[in-house]
């Protein structure tokens, strides 16, 4: 388990190797010491561009290179350090009051950022000089930010059996959502805030990558967990079933999301080269929340 303090640090994330494609995951207050309030990803960044030159007064964040590579230049008020991010199973954790700039984006880079607060303009410090002045004043006064101290771990609850929502859900309850997209000369950004841009609070984020051609992923349904699937890179199909009807959605843009409620069976397939399937969920991982057998799923739906 990573130990967090008030310094920037590289965090190794869980990586599950699978011949059908690999998976990495983060859960609120587990691999990261904060609750996820906002997720955004930066893409289509031209060569030589800089992104994200600012600091936060209150916000914690973790930055991950989902594909490609880029550097994060971090200034803590006294010294500057450069971190190279090039693996999707490593993240850079930044507590508040660290000025950061992202640069050296390789072709087809994709930066994923998870943060502890919704967007608040007042939380930003845009100019480096203003940041250094404020940080110096805080250090001189002895009121330097120490970050959140400690966080609770919750035991996974296995008492899940699937409720009325899961029983009644059909393929028509799945919804393709156009997510916010902010396009600039320096690249595009799609941002999601809990219960605002998506109909649930995010407790877990995971992503599938290194998927060989012809492979399928998923093949299960949830009893209580909502999911939002995006093609952060590349394209793939999602086949959903309610035990009676089927429907297929094509995800091929990083600003389209497919909301799948509990009680709907889903399978991802027809992955293009370099595809990354990004998934946001309403629940932490609990094995008891899954139907992994289609026959058992059908028994529940028909009961």
C-alpha positions in Angstrom: 0.0 0.0 0.0 1.3 3.4 -0.9 2.1 5.9 1.9 0.9 9.4 1.2 2.2 12.6 2.6 2.2 16.2 1.5 4.7 15.7 -1.3 4.3 14.8 -5.0 5.0 11.2 -5.5 4.7 8.4 -8.1 2.2 5.7 -7.2 2.2 2.2 -8.6 -1.4 1.2 -9.5 -2.8 -2.3 -9.6 -2.2 -4.0 -12.9 -4.0 -7.2 -13.8 -2.4 -9.1 -16.7 -4.7 -11.0 -19.0 -4.1 -12.5 -22.5 -7.3 -10.7 -23.6 -5.9 -7.3 -22.5 -4.6 -5.7 -19.3 -6.5 -3.8 -16.7 -5.6 -1.2 -14.1 -7.9 0.2 -11.4 -8.2 3.0 -8.8 -10.8 3.2 -6.0 -11.7 6.3 -3.9 -9.6 6.3 -0.7 -7.7 3.2 -1.5 -5.0 3.6 -4.2 -5.5 7.3 -3.8 -6.1 9.2 -0.5 -9.2 11.1 -1.6 -12.7 10.7 -2.8 -13.1 11.1 -6.6 -15.2 14.1 -7.4 -14.1 14.9 -10.9 -12.5 13.0 -13.8 -11.1 14.5 -17.0 -8.9 13.4 -19.8 -6.7 15.5 -22.2 -6.2 14.3 -25.8 -5.3 15.5 -29.3 -2.4 17.6 -27.9 -0.2 18.9 -30.7 3.6 18.5 -30.4 5.3 21.3 -28.4 2.2 22.3 -26.5 1.9 22.8 -22.7 -1.2 21.9 -20.7 -2.3 22.6 -17.1 0.1 25.3 -15.9 -1.5 26.0 -12.5 -1.7 25.0 -8.8 -4.6 24.2 -6.6 -5.2 25.6 -3.1 -7.4 22.7 -1.9 -7.6 20.0 -4.6 -5.8 16.7 -4.6 -5.2 14.9 -7.9 -3.6 12.0 -9.6 -2.3 12.2 -13.2 -1.9 9.1 -15.4 -0.6 8.6 -18.9 -3.3 6.2 -20.3 -1.4 6.1 -23.6 1.7 7.7 -25.1 3.9 9.7 -22.7 4.3 13.2 -21.3 6.2 15.0 -18.6 4.9 16.7 -15.5 7.0 19.6 -14.2 6.3 20.1 -10.5 7.3 23.1 -8.3 6.6 22.8 -4.6 7.6 26.4 -3.8 11.2 25.7 -3.2 12.4 23.4 -5.9 11.3 22.0 -9.3 11.2 18.4 -10.3 10.3 16.7 -13.6 8.4 13.4 -13.7 8.1 11.3 -16.9 4.8 9.5 -17.2 4.7 6.7 -19.8 3.0 3.7 -18.3 -0.8 3.4 -17.5 -0.1 1.6 -14.3 1.8 4.5 -12.7 0.3 7.7 -11.5 1.6 11.0 -10.2 -0.1 12.0 -7.0 -0.2 15.7 -6.3 -1.5 17.2 -3.0 -2.6 20.9 -3.0 -0.2 23.7 -3.4 2.0 22.2 -6.0 2.4 24.1 -9.3 2.4 21.8 -12.3 2.8 22.0 -16.0 2.4 19.1 -18.5 4.7 19.1 -21.5 6.5 16.8 -24.0 3.4 15.1 -25.2 4.1 12.2 -27.6 1.9 11.4 -30.5 -1.5 10.1 -29.4 -0.9 10.9 -25.8 -3.8 10.6 -23.4 -3.7 12.1 -19.9 -6.2 11.0 -17.3 -6.7 13.2 -14.2 -8.8 12.3 -11.1 -9.4 15.0 -8.6 -10.9 15.5 -5.2 -13.1 18.5 -5.9 -15.5 19.7 -8.6 -14.3 22.5 -10.7 -13.9 25.7 -8.7 -12.4 28.7 -10.3 -11.4 30.1 -6.9 -9.3 27.0 -6.2 -6.9 27.7 -9.1 -3.6 29.7 -8.8 -2.8 30.4 -12.5 0.5 32.3 -12.3 3.6 30.7 -11.0 4.8 33.9 -9.4 1.6 34.2 -7.4 1.9 30.6 -6.3 5.5 31.0 -5.2 4.6 34.1 -3.2 1.7 32.5 -1.5 3.6 29.3 -0.7 6.5 31.4 0.7 4.1 33.3 2.9 2.5 30.0 4.2 5.9 28.5 5.0 7.1 31.7 6.8 3.9 31.8 8.9 4.1 28.1 9.8 0.8 27.5 8.1 2.0 25.4 5.3 -0.6 23.0 3.9 0.0 19.5 5.3 -2.7 17.7 3.2 -5.4 15.4 4.5 -4.1 13.2 7.3 -5.3 9.6 7.1 -8.2 8.1 5.4 -10.6 5.2 6.3 -10.7 1.9 4.4 -14.1 0.4 4.0 -14.7 -3.3 4.1 -16.4 -4.6 1.0 -19.9 -5.6 1.7 -20.9 -9.0 0.2 -24.6 -8.8 1.1 -25.7 -7.9 -2.4 -28.4 -9.8 -4.2 -29.7 -7.5 -6.9 -32.7 -5.2 -6.3 -35.8 -4.2 -8.2 -33.9 -1.8 -10.4 -31.7 -4.7 -11.7 -34.7 -6.9 -12.3 -36.6 -4.3 -14.3 -33.7 -2.9 -16.3 -33.7 -3.4 -20.0 -31.5 -2.5 -22.9 -33.6 0.6 -23.4 -32.4 1.9 -20.1 -28.8 2.1 -21.5 -28.1 5.6 -22.6 -25.4 7.1 -24.9 -24.4 10.5 -23.4 -22.4 13.2 -25.2 -20.0 14.4 -22.6 -18.6 18.0 -22.2 -15.8 18.6 -24.7 -13.5 21.7 -24.4 -11.5 22.1 -27.6 -8.5 24.4 -27.9 -5.5 24.8 -30.1 -3.4 23.1 -27.4 -5.7 20.0 -27.4 -9.1 18.8 -26.2 -10.4 18.0 -22.7 -13.4 16.1 -21.5 -14.5 16.5 -17.9 -17.0 14.7 -15.8 -18.3 15.7 -12.4 -20.2 13.4 -10.0 -24.0 13.4 -10.4 -23.8 16.3 -12.8 -22.4 15.0 -16.1 -23.2 11.4 -15.2 -26.1 10.0 -13.1 -24.0 8.7 -10.2 -21.0 9.4 -8.0 -17.7 7.7 -9.1 -16.2 5.3 -6.6 -14.0 3.3 -8.9 -12.1 4.0 -12.2 -10.6 1.3 -14.3 -9.3 0.9 -17.8 -8.6 -1.8 -20.3 -5.6 -1.6 -22.6 -3.1 -3.7 -24.7 -6.2 -5.5 -26.1 -5.3 -7.9 -28.9 -7.4 -7.9 -32.1 -10.4 -10.2 -32.0 -10.6 -10.4 -28.2 -13.7 -9.6 -26.1 -13.9 -8.2 -22.6 -16.7 -7.8 -20.0 -19.3 -10.6 -20.3 -21.1 -9.9 -17.0 -23.8 -7.9 -15.4 -24.0 -6.0 -12.1 -26.6 -6.3 -9.3 -26.2 -2.7 -7.9 -23.3 -1.0 -9.8 -23.9 1.6 -12.5 -21.2 1.9 -15.2 -20.1 4.6 -17.7 -18.0 3.3 -20.6 -15.9 5.5 -22.9 -13.5 4.8 -25.8 -10.8 7.0 -24.4 -8.7 6.0 -27.4 -9.5 4.0 -30.5 -13.0 2.3 -30.9 -15.0 -0.7 -29.8 -18.5 -2.1 -29.7 -20.6 -2.7 -26.5 -23.3 -5.4 -26.8 -25.9 -5.1 -24.1 -28.6 -7.6 -23.3 -31.5 -7.8 -20.8 -32.1 -11.5 -21.4 -34.8 -10.8 -24.0 -33.4 -8.1 -26.3 -29.9 -7.1 -27.4 -28.5 -3.8 -28.7 -25.0 -2.9 -29.9 -23.4 0.6 -29.4 -20.3 1.8 -31.1 -18.0 3.9 -29.0 -15.4 5.7 -31.1 -15.0 9.2 -29.5 -13.5 10.2 -26.1 -16.4 12.5 -25.5 -19.1 9.8 -25.8 -20.1 7.7 -22.8 -22.5 4.7 -22.5 -24.4 4.5 -19.2 -25.2 0.9 -18.3 -27.5 0.5 -15.3 -27.4 -2.5 -13.0 -29.3 -5.5 -14.3 -28.0 -5.2 -17.9 -25.5 -7.7 -19.3 -22.6 -6.1 -21.3 -19.7 -7.3 -23.4 -17.1 -5.2 -25.2 -15.8 -6.4 -28.5 -14.3 -5.4 -31.9 -11.5 -3.4 -30.4 -9.5 -1.3 -32.9 -5.7 -1.1 -32.6 -4.6 0.9 -29.6 -8.1 1.0 -28.0 -8.5 2.0 -24.4 -11.8 1.3 -22.6 -12.2 3.7 -19.7 -14.9 2.8 -17.2 -16.3 4.8 -14.3 -18.5 2.9 -11.7 -20.8 3.8 -8.8 -19.5 1.1 -6.5 -16.2 -0.3 -5.3 -15.2 -3.8 -6.5 -17.3 -6.4 -4.7 -17.3 -9.9 -6.3 -20.8 -10.5 -5.0 -22.1 -7.7 -7.1 -21.4 -9.6 -10.4 -23.3 -12.1 -12.4 -20.6 -13.8 -14.4 -22.7 -16.6 -15.6 -25.3 -15.7 -18.2 -27.5 -18.6 -17.1 -27.5 -17.4 -13.5 -28.3 -13.9 -14.8 -31.3 -15.2 -16.8 -32.6 -17.1 -13.8 -32.7 -13.8 -11.8 -34.3 -11.8 -14.6 -37.0 -14.5 -15.1 -37.7 -15.1 -11.4 
